[in-house]
Amino acid sequence: MSAEPSEECRSEDVLREKHAQSAARN
């Protein structure tokens, strides 16, 4: 396994963070 996260994993993390922020706002 590579030390750096794959682009796909990074994208999922970003989406999850955005969802978390949206949920926090509501």
N, C-alpha and C positions, 0 to 999 in steps of 0.2 A: 504493500500500500504506500502511496506517495505521501510525503509529509504535508504537502500543500493540498488543500481541499479542491476537488474538481469544480469546474465551472457550474455544473448542474447542482452540486451540493451547495455551492455559494449562492446560486440563484434561489434555491429553496430556503436557505437561511434568510436571505433578503426578504423574500415574500413573507416568511413567518414573522420577521420583525415588523414589516409593514402592517400585517394583520394584528399583531400585538398592539402596535401604536393605535390603530383604528379602534380596537376594542377598548383601549384605555380611554380614548377620547369619548366614546359613547358612554 
